[in-house]
Every structure is written in structure tokens, then in C-alpha cells.
Amino acid sequence: MVAGESVAAATLRLAELRDGGCTPEQAWQFFDGLAAVRVEEVTSGRWRGDELDTGHPWQGVLVESGWYGKQFDSADEVQPLLFSTPDGRIFPVDPRRVPLFLAGKVPVATLRPVRRSLGFLRPALATRAPRARLRNLEFRGKSSAAMIYDHLPIIDLFRRVDADTLLGVMDMRGLRDPYFFILYRDR
């Protein structure tokens, strides 16, 4: 298979998994088959986020709460959480101000008022300082870009689907099941 066919196959497979849902095992199999991506390949600015539905308890939590994605300006200047206000303004959030302990414990529908309130909550949640770093780390047999949170026990690990799409998995201390997400490069 030539490289272009492999990228096309990965893009098609991601669409199938995203649209139809998948098991964690299927997501791991797809993740493990993807190419590594280097830090310097992702440090190009803003990435829009989406979820891969594996039945994880956090499914819908980030999206329904107004999560937009991530910002990678350099290896040492990363915003791990971007949120979008109802009027479309995108801003970085300090992850320490997000009650992650509630994820999966409250119904997703209860997050819609939070999303509508983001304009009001922005001053309390926003940050200007970078809150994470990017490093190339070995994980599941490949050295690839990973985002390390500054103040939380979380590492997001990435693999390349195509030039503008990454599949990520959150590795968080105490989180039993993997949380898979997708990042699309903003152009």
C-alpha cells in the first residue's frame, strides 16, 4: 500500500468509527495502527476537537460543555483546553478550574446551561499562561507527540490520521478506561 492509500484508508476508518461508534478495543487497534506524529508537526496553532464514542463515561461531557479544542503554539506553550462561548469567542481555560471529578457522574444534559453561561464564566475560567507542554514520548510501541498537563496527572497522546487530523487518547491517573478524542487542524 502506498502512503496516500494508507492515509486515505485511515481517514475513512476514522469516519466509520466516529459515525458508528466503536469499542475501546477497536479504538486501540486503530490508534496502534496509526503513524506517529512529531511535536514539530503539530505546533501550528489551534486544533478543533471532537470525540470518538467508545461508550466512555465522559462521552459528550466536553463537547456539551463548550469544549472547542487545543492550542499548540510551541513545544512549551500549549493550551490544553479551549472553550467557545455561545457567541463563538474561543478562549483558553485553566484545567485546574474545570471540575473533572464530575465528568461521567452528572447527566450530559445538565451541562448545556454551563455552555450557555461560558460568556459569563469566562473571567473565572480563562488563563493566559500556557498550561501544558508537548514532548515526544514512547507509548504502546511508538514515539509520538504527547501533551503533558502542567498541574494535573494527565498526558494526551497523539497519532496521525492525516496531515490535518490527529487521534488522541487521554492517559489520566485514576481513569480506568481510555478516553479517545479527535483533533482537526484549524486552517
C-alpha beads as a LAMMPS data file, in Angstrom:
LAMMPS data file: protein, C-alpha beads

187 atoms
186 bonds

1 atom types
1 bond types

-500.0 500.0 xlo xhi
-500.0 500.0 ylo yhi
-500.0 500.0 zlo zhi

Masses

1 110.0

Atoms # bond

1 1 1 0.000 0.000 0.000
2 1 1 1.420 3.433 -0.907
3 1 1 1.417 6.250 1.624
4 1 1 -1.531 8.090 0.028
5 1 1 -3.678 4.952 0.119
6 1 1 -2.741 4.363 3.749
7 1 1 -3.735 7.931 4.702
8 1 1 -6.990 7.620 2.762
9 1 1 -7.736 4.305 4.480
10 1 1 -7.035 5.834 7.915
11 1 1 -9.274 8.817 7.179
12 1 1 -12.081 6.510 6.019
13 1 1 -11.686 4.231 9.043
14 1 1 -11.817 7.194 11.437
15 1 1 -15.056 8.358 9.810
16 1 1 -16.529 4.871 10.230
17 1 1 -15.524 4.706 13.898
18 1 1 -16.693 8.266 14.588
19 1 1 -20.066 7.877 12.890
20 1 1 -20.864 4.372 14.082
21 1 1 -19.204 4.280 17.473
22 1 1 -16.754 1.591 18.472
23 1 1 -15.456 -0.419 21.373
24 1 1 -12.322 0.631 23.262
25 1 1 -10.591 -2.389 21.716
26 1 1 -11.432 -1.194 18.190
27 1 1 -10.220 2.308 19.062
28 1 1 -6.953 0.914 20.456
29 1 1 -6.453 -1.218 17.349
30 1 1 -6.946 1.833 15.129
31 1 1 -4.712 4.027 17.337
32 1 1 -1.920 1.442 17.385
33 1 1 -2.006 1.151 13.583
34 1 1 -1.615 4.889 13.005
35 1 1 1.684 6.608 12.288
36 1 1 3.500 8.565 14.947
37 1 1 3.408 12.346 14.740
38 1 1 6.277 14.552 15.929
39 1 1 5.894 17.614 18.149
40 1 1 7.155 19.925 15.407
41 1 1 4.376 18.675 13.095
42 1 1 1.567 19.767 15.437
43 1 1 2.851 23.103 16.750
44 1 1 0.939 25.149 14.233
45 1 1 -1.739 26.747 16.366
46 1 1 -5.328 25.850 17.034
47 1 1 -6.917 22.401 16.741
48 1 1 -10.682 21.791 16.885
49 1 1 -11.773 18.825 18.990
50 1 1 -14.326 16.041 18.692
51 1 1 -14.925 12.733 20.463
52 1 1 -14.687 9.125 19.431
53 1 1 -17.637 7.306 21.012
54 1 1 -16.323 4.201 22.748
55 1 1 -19.001 4.193 25.430
56 1 1 -16.713 6.015 27.852
57 1 1 -18.487 7.623 30.839
58 1 1 -17.156 11.019 29.730
59 1 1 -18.830 10.713 26.314
60 1 1 -20.435 14.064 25.482
61 1 1 -19.154 15.842 28.583
62 1 1 -16.515 18.011 26.911
63 1 1 -18.496 18.692 23.756
64 1 1 -21.687 19.605 25.604
65 1 1 -19.806 21.888 27.991
66 1 1 -18.431 24.025 25.141
67 1 1 -15.032 22.443 24.550
68 1 1 -13.521 23.748 21.320
69 1 1 -10.124 22.016 21.214
70 1 1 -6.447 22.720 21.928
71 1 1 -3.806 25.310 21.038
72 1 1 -0.218 24.220 20.235
73 1 1 1.976 27.300 19.665
74 1 1 5.315 25.689 20.540
75 1 1 6.555 22.697 22.488
76 1 1 6.439 24.745 25.696
77 1 1 3.412 26.945 25.003
78 1 1 0.289 24.828 24.932
79 1 1 -3.288 25.497 25.963
80 1 1 -4.788 22.054 26.640
81 1 1 -8.393 23.275 26.848
82 1 1 -10.019 25.819 24.574
83 1 1 -13.696 26.582 25.065
84 1 1 -16.124 28.525 22.908
85 1 1 -18.725 30.966 24.223
86 1 1 -22.235 30.882 22.722
87 1 1 -21.286 33.857 20.534
88 1 1 -18.276 31.956 19.160
89 1 1 -15.413 33.548 21.109
90 1 1 -12.709 30.977 21.787
91 1 1 -10.654 31.216 24.962
92 1 1 -8.153 29.065 26.894
93 1 1 -9.273 27.583 30.198
94 1 1 -7.082 26.686 33.148
95 1 1 -7.689 22.922 33.524
96 1 1 -7.449 23.227 37.318
97 1 1 -10.675 25.264 37.220
98 1 1 -12.649 22.533 35.445
99 1 1 -14.374 20.061 37.814
100 1 1 -13.118 16.909 36.097
101 1 1 -14.240 14.828 39.075
102 1 1 -17.849 15.409 37.913
103 1 1 -17.226 14.014 34.416
104 1 1 -19.307 10.903 33.933
105 1 1 -21.188 11.467 37.196
106 1 1 -23.713 14.061 36.044
107 1 1 -26.094 13.726 33.098
108 1 1 -24.723 15.334 29.938
109 1 1 -27.936 17.382 29.566
110 1 1 -27.084 19.260 32.790
111 1 1 -24.029 20.707 31.017
112 1 1 -25.997 22.711 28.458
113 1 1 -26.641 25.572 30.929
114 1 1 -22.899 25.638 31.646
115 1 1 -22.227 26.054 27.934
116 1 1 -24.765 28.899 27.711
117 1 1 -23.047 30.548 30.709
118 1 1 -19.490 30.416 29.331
119 1 1 -19.543 34.089 28.379
120 1 1 -20.322 34.929 31.996
121 1 1 -17.931 32.314 33.435
122 1 1 -15.049 33.236 31.132
123 1 1 -13.248 35.578 33.588
124 1 1 -13.228 32.876 36.280
125 1 1 -12.071 30.079 33.945
126 1 1 -9.746 31.764 31.459
127 1 1 -5.967 31.761 31.547
128 1 1 -3.260 33.495 29.572
129 1 1 -0.370 31.345 30.742
130 1 1 0.399 28.066 28.950
131 1 1 -0.941 25.092 30.939
132 1 1 0.779 22.165 29.197
133 1 1 3.834 21.111 27.173
134 1 1 4.416 18.880 24.172
135 1 1 7.062 16.175 24.140
136 1 1 7.757 13.123 22.015
137 1 1 7.049 10.115 24.260
138 1 1 7.068 6.389 23.714
139 1 1 3.645 4.853 24.244
140 1 1 2.362 1.498 23.041
141 1 1 5.482 0.867 20.980
142 1 1 5.820 4.206 19.146
143 1 1 7.456 7.512 19.970
144 1 1 4.924 10.213 19.145
145 1 1 3.808 13.674 20.270
146 1 1 2.209 13.851 23.696
147 1 1 0.756 16.743 25.666
148 1 1 1.652 16.826 29.357
149 1 1 -0.578 18.916 31.616
150 1 1 1.330 21.190 33.994
151 1 1 -0.846 20.714 37.085
152 1 1 -2.910 17.575 36.534
153 1 1 -1.914 13.888 36.235
154 1 1 -2.880 13.796 32.543
155 1 1 -0.975 13.025 29.364
156 1 1 -2.731 13.199 25.993
157 1 1 -1.011 11.010 23.393
158 1 1 -1.399 11.572 19.657
159 1 1 -1.149 9.625 16.417
160 1 1 -1.541 10.962 12.881
161 1 1 -4.628 10.089 10.850
162 1 1 -3.696 12.527 8.065
163 1 1 -1.841 15.858 7.757
164 1 1 -4.673 17.751 9.464
165 1 1 -6.203 15.121 11.778
166 1 1 -4.929 13.517 14.976
167 1 1 -6.372 10.755 17.102
168 1 1 -5.689 11.324 20.773
169 1 1 -6.095 9.269 23.900
170 1 1 -6.162 10.689 27.409
171 1 1 -3.980 8.901 29.920
172 1 1 -5.128 10.149 33.322
173 1 1 -4.105 8.690 36.646
174 1 1 -7.184 7.020 38.141
175 1 1 -9.105 6.897 34.835
176 1 1 -9.681 3.194 34.245
177 1 1 -10.898 3.328 30.648
178 1 1 -9.289 5.272 27.809
179 1 1 -10.936 8.457 26.555
180 1 1 -10.379 8.860 22.806
181 1 1 -10.729 12.172 21.000
182 1 1 -10.054 13.662 17.589
183 1 1 -8.279 16.910 16.718
184 1 1 -8.689 18.711 13.382
185 1 1 -6.175 21.422 12.445
186 1 1 -7.835 24.845 12.072
187 1 1 -6.924 26.365 8.719

Bonds

1 1 1 2
2 1 2 3
3 1 3 4
4 1 4 5
5 1 5 6
6 1 6 7
7 1 7 8
8 1 8 9
9 1 9 10
10 1 10 11
11 1 11 12
12 1 12 13
13 1 13 14
14 1 14 15
15 1 15 16
16 1 16 17
17 1 17 18
18 1 18 19
19 1 19 20
20 1 20 21
21 1 21 22
22 1 22 23
23 1 23 24
24 1 24 25
25 1 25 26
26 1 26 27
27 1 27 28
28 1 28 29
29 1 29 30
30 1 30 31
31 1 31 32
32 1 32 33
33 1 33 34
34 1 34 35
35 1 35 36
36 1 36 37
37 1 37 38
38 1 38 39
39 1 39 40
40 1 40 41
41 1 41 42
42 1 42 43
43 1 43 44
44 1 44 45
45 1 45 46
46 1 46 47
47 1 47 48
48 1 48 49
49 1 49 50
50 1 50 51
51 1 51 52
52 1 52 53
53 1 53 54
54 1 54 55
55 1 55 56
56 1 56 57
57 1 57 58
58 1 58 59
59 1 59 60
60 1 60 61
61 1 61 62
62 1 62 63
63 1 63 64
64 1 64 65
65 1 65 66
66 1 66 67
67 1 67 68
68 1 68 69
69 1 69 70
70 1 70 71
71 1 71 72
72 1 72 73
73 1 73 74
74 1 74 75
75 1 75 76
76 1 76 77
77 1 77 78
78 1 78 79
79 1 79 80
80 1 80 81
81 1 81 82
82 1 82 83
83 1 83 84
84 1 84 85
85 1 85 86
86 1 86 87
87 1 87 88
88 1 88 89
89 1 89 90
90 1 90 91
91 1 91 92
92 1 92 93
93 1 93 94
94 1 94 95
95 1 95 96
96 1 96 97
97 1 97 98
98 1 98 99
99 1 99 100
100 1 100 101
101 1 101 102
102 1 102 103
103 1 103 104
104 1 104 105
105 1 105 106
106 1 106 107
107 1 107 108
108 1 108 109
109 1 109 110
110 1 110 111
111 1 111 112
112 1 112 113
113 1 113 114
114 1 114 115
115 1 115 116
116 1 116 117
117 1 117 118
118 1 118 119
119 1 119 120
120 1 120 121
121 1 121 122
122 1 122 123
123 1 123 124
124 1 124 125
125 1 125 126
126 1 126 127
127 1 127 128
128 1 128 129
129 1 129 130
130 1 130 131
131 1 131 132
132 1 132 133
133 1 133 134
134 1 134 135
135 1 135 136
136 1 136 137
137 1 137 138
138 1 138 139
139 1 139 140
140 1 140 141
141 1 141 142
142 1 142 143
143 1 143 144
144 1 144 145
145 1 145 146
146 1 146 147
147 1 147 148
148 1 148 149
149 1 149 150
150 1 150 151
151 1 151 152
152 1 152 153
153 1 153 154
154 1 154 155
155 1 155 156
156 1 156 157
157 1 157 158
158 1 158 159
159 1 159 160
160 1 160 161
161 1 161 162
162 1 162 163
163 1 163 164
164 1 164 165
165 1 165 166
166 1 166 167
167 1 167 168
168 1 168 169
169 1 169 170
170 1 170 171
171 1 171 172
172 1 172 173
173 1 173 174
174 1 174 175
175 1 175 176
176 1 176 177
177 1 177 178
178 1 178 179
179 1 179 180
180 1 180 181
181 1 181 182
182 1 182 183
183 1 183 184
184 1 184 185
185 1 185 186
186 1 186 187
